[in-house]
Amino acid sequence: MSDEKYMRRALELAQLGGGHTSPNPMVGCVVVHEGQIIGEGWHQKYGGPHAEVNAIAAVEDKRLLPRSRVYVTLEPCSHYGKTPPCADLLISHGVKDVVICNTDPNPLVAGRGVRKLFDTGAQVKVGVLEDEGLELNKRFFTFHTQKRPFILLKWAETADGFIAAANYQQEQISGKLAQRLVHKWRSEEQAILVGSRTALYDNPRLNTRLWHGPNPLRLVIDKQLLLPGHLHLFDGSQPTVVYTYKQQENRDNLYFVQMQEDQPILPQIMEDLHSRNVLSVMVEGGTFLLESLLQANLWDEALVFKSLHKTIPAGIKAPGMAFGQLQRIQTLGPDQLLHYRNM
């Protein structure tokens, strides 16, 4: 039971890195000596020290480390990347007792960290609160196991099931609390994807102006390069990738990726994003793109704001969720937030 207690604390610490560690995972670490926590740390930002480094640094008396138990939410890395291997760090301090939540699916690690520790005679326990760890780093695990980003679908629909007016003109469906929450979500995902109709009719900025956090990479599908250059997506304010069948030169913060016209475009986009180390994408519309991803089974979760009162006489029907499992419903002012998972 104590192992779960300290691992739960490590998972809490790991969450503090949310939105700042990609394409690395969120990781927490706790050092325990004789039932007392003597050091804690987490991976705070990509390129910065890993959780184990910060936890070891927080231990005032390093002589206690060989007689301490170290809890870490993800297998200590065994390779040189932005930082030296964490498995080597633990070994250098004489750590002989390590408890791990999840093994690392990254081929550069994938059990090598555990083996390094075993080879020095350390006791290693794996799988404590494993499901909680998988949930915490679902983006990281999806990226490495399925070779594509974690795909989060998001839309708002009226009480009568419409996502937009019949003429595609933008309708304010959800309330202010929902709008602010969407900007928070944007800060937590690496990229935001929209289709050409959403880009044209909604003219979104796809930034985090209503929340303090990093702006995502903007993605738009414009197969024939018909979108006008005055749209916010092309203002150069943040990196933007355009997926197209046409050849076009890149310019300031705007990158054109030519797709093969004789092949389905969505798998090509997933392959390109994987090559860019993009762990997660939030898809904000429109209906055709959302339904295409649902039908292709290229999605993991969906967050749907359903207005409790707003209706429109006629419009564009919201996507159906026949293949998603409803996980929970929350009430947010004038809206319900429905959380679906692809099962």
N, C-alpha and C positions, 0 to 999 in steps of 0.2 A: 504493500500500500504506500510506503514511503517513496518508492521509486516513482509511482504515479504522481505523488504530490510534487516532487521536485521536477519531474518532466513537465507537469502542467505549468509550473512557474517558467520553465524554459520556453514553452510554447507562448505564454503571455509575453515574454520578452521579445520573441521572434516577431510578433505582430507589430511591434513598434517600428519595424523597418518597412511596413507596408507602403507601397508606392515609390520606394527609393532604391530598392535593391536590384530590380530587373536589369539584365536577364539572369541575375543570380537569384537563388531562393531566399526566403526569409528564414533566418536561423537564430536560435537562442541557445545560451549555454549557462549552466549553473554548476558551481564547484561547491561540494559539500564535504565537511570534515567533522566527524563525530556528531552528526545530526544538526550541524550549523552551517548555514550558507556563508561561505567566506569569499565568494567572488561571483559576479554575474556579468553577462555581456550579451550583445546581440549584433548582428550584421546591420549597420546603420545606413550604409549607402554603397552603391556599386563602385568598386575600385578601392573601397576603404577596408580597414581591418575586419577580418571575419569574427564571428561570435566568440570562438575559442580564444582568439588573441585578446579580445577585450575582457573576457572573463578572467583569463590568467593574469592579465595586467592589473586587475582589480584585487587580486589576492595580495595582501600586505606581506605575509610571511610565506615566501615560496618554498620554504623547507617543509611545509605541510602538504604540498602537492603529492608526493609519493604515497601518502597515507590518506588521500582524499578520493572521493568518487565524483567523476565528472559526468554531467548530464548534458547531452547535446541533441537537438531536434533532428539533425541530419548528419549522416556519416561524415566524419572529418575528411576534408579533401586530401588527396595524396599526390597532387601534381602542382607544378609551378604555373600559376596564372598571373593575375594582377598582384597576388600575394603568395608567399611561400606556403608549402603544405602544412595544414593544421595538424595532421596526424604526426608529422615530424616534431611540431611544437610540443605536443603532449608527451611524446617519447622523450624529448630533450629535458623535460622537467620531471621525468621519472614517474609519470602517471601510470598506474597499474590497474585502474578500475574505471571502465567507461560504460555508460548506459546510453543507447542510441534509440531514437524514435523511429526514423526511417533510413533505409539504405539509399544511396544516391543513384538515380537512374542515368545520370550523365556518364557516357562511355569513358570519359577521362577519369572517373572515380570508380563507380560500379563495383563496389566490394573491395577495392584495393586499399582503401583507408582502414577497413576492418582487418584485412590481412596483415597490414603493416603493424597494427597494434598487437594482434595475436602473435606475430613473429617475435615480438619483444617480451612475450610472456604475460601480456596484459590480459585481464579478464574483461570480456566484452559481452554485453547483453543487448540484444537488438529486438525492437518491436514493441516497446513500451508506449502506449497511447498511439499506436500506429495509425488508426483511422483518423484521429484528430490531426496528426501530422500530414496525412495525405490531403485532408480538407484544407489545411492552412496553405499548402504549396501546390494546390490543384493546377495552377497555371504552369508551374515548373514541371510537374509530372506529366501533364498532357503534352507539353512541348517535346519532352524527350521520349515519351512512349508512343505517341501518335504522329510525331514529326510534323506538327502543325501548332499554331497558337491555340490557346484556350479561347473559345468563341462565346461571347456573352451578347445575347440579343436584348435590345431595349426598345420599347415603343409605348406610346400612350394611346388609349382608345376611349371613345365616348361610352356613355352608359348603354347606348344601343349598338355598340360594336363597330364604329367607324374610326379609321385612323386619320382621315383627312376629308375635306370637302370634295364634291364630285369633280370640281375643276382643278384639283390638286393644290389649291391655295391653302396656305398655312392656317390652321385653327389652333387657338390656345385651349388645349384640352385639360391639362393638369394644373394643379395649384402651385403657389410659390414654393412651398416646402418641397414638393416633388422636383421642381426645377433646380433648386439648390442641391438636392441630393444627387441629381444627375451630374452636376459639376464635380461633386466629391468623387463619384464613380469614375469620371473622366481622369481625375488625378491619380487614380489607382490602376488604370489600365495603360498599357504602352501605346496603343493605337486606337483610333476611331475610324470606322468605315461607313461610308454612305454611298448610295447609288446616284446616278446622274439626275433623276427627277427630284430627289431630296435636295441635292446641291442647287438645282435651278430654282425650285419653287420656295424652298425654305431659306436659302442663302445662309446656311449656318456658319458660325465662326469655329465651332468645335474646340473651344478653349475652356479654361477653368476660371473665368472671370468672376464667378459667383462663389469661388472656393479658393483657399490658399493651398496651392499644390502645383506640381509640374504640368505643363501642357502636354497632351499626347501627340504622337505622330498622326497626322491627318492622312486618310486614305480615301480616294474617290475612284469609282469606275466610270470612265468616260470613253466608251469603246471607239467612237468615231471623232473624238475631240470636238464636240459640238458645244460644250459649255462656254459661255462668254467669259472673257478675261477679267471683268470687273467684279466677279464674285469674291466673297471674303476668303474662300479657300485658296485663292491665288494671290493673296496680298503679301506673301512672303514673310508674314509675322511668325510662322512656325513651320518646321519641315512638313512638306506635303508630297505624297506619292500619288501619281495618276496612273491607273491601269488602263491601257488602250491598245487597240489593234494598229494604231498609226505610229510611225516613227517621228520623234520630236526631240529637239535638243533640250537638255536641262537648263534651268536658269535659277536665279537666287531662291534657295530654299524650296525649289519646285523640281521634282524628279519624275520623269516619264519612263514607265516600264512597258515595253512592247510585249504583248501577249500573242500567242499563236492562235489565229482565227479559226483553224480547223480542229481545235481542241477545247473542251469545256474550260471556261475561264476561272471558275472558283477554285478547282484544284491547283491551277497555275498560280493563283494569288496566294494560296496557302503555302506552296513551295517557295515562293519568293519571300514571304514573311518569315518562314523558317530560316532561310538563308541569311536574313537580316537580324536573327536572334530576337525576334519579336515574340514574347511569351504570351501576350494576351491582346485581344481585339474586342472592343465593344462596337456592335453594329447598331446604328441609329436610324436605319431606314434606307429606302422606303419599302413599301409593301412587297414589291416584286423581288427585291434583294433578300428581304427577310424570309419570304416563302421559298425562295430558291435554296437558301441555306438549310431551312427546315426539311425540304424534300430531299436534299442531298445528304442529310444527316450530318452536316458540318456545323454542329453547334453543341454547346455543353450546358448552358443555363440561359434562361430568359427572365427578364424583369419587366413586368407589364403594369403600367399605371392605368387603372380603369376608373374613370370618373363616376362618381355616385349620382351626379345630377345632369351633367352636360350632355346634350343631344344635338344632332343636326338633322335636317330634313332628309338629306340623302348624301352619300359620299362613297369613299373608297373603303371597302371592308378591311378590317384588321386581320392579320394572319390567324389561322386556326392553330390550336395547340393539341391536336389529336394524339400526337406521339410524345408529348411531354407529361411528366408527372408533377402535379401541383404539390409543392413542399410546404408553403405557408402563405397566409394572407395577413397583411397589416393594413390598418387604417391610418392614412396620413391626411388629416384635414378633409378636403372634399374628394379625396381619392382613396382607392384601395390599391395596394401594391401586391401583385401576385408573383410569387417566385416559383418558376418551373425548373425542373432538371431533366436532362435527356437520360432516360433510363434504358 
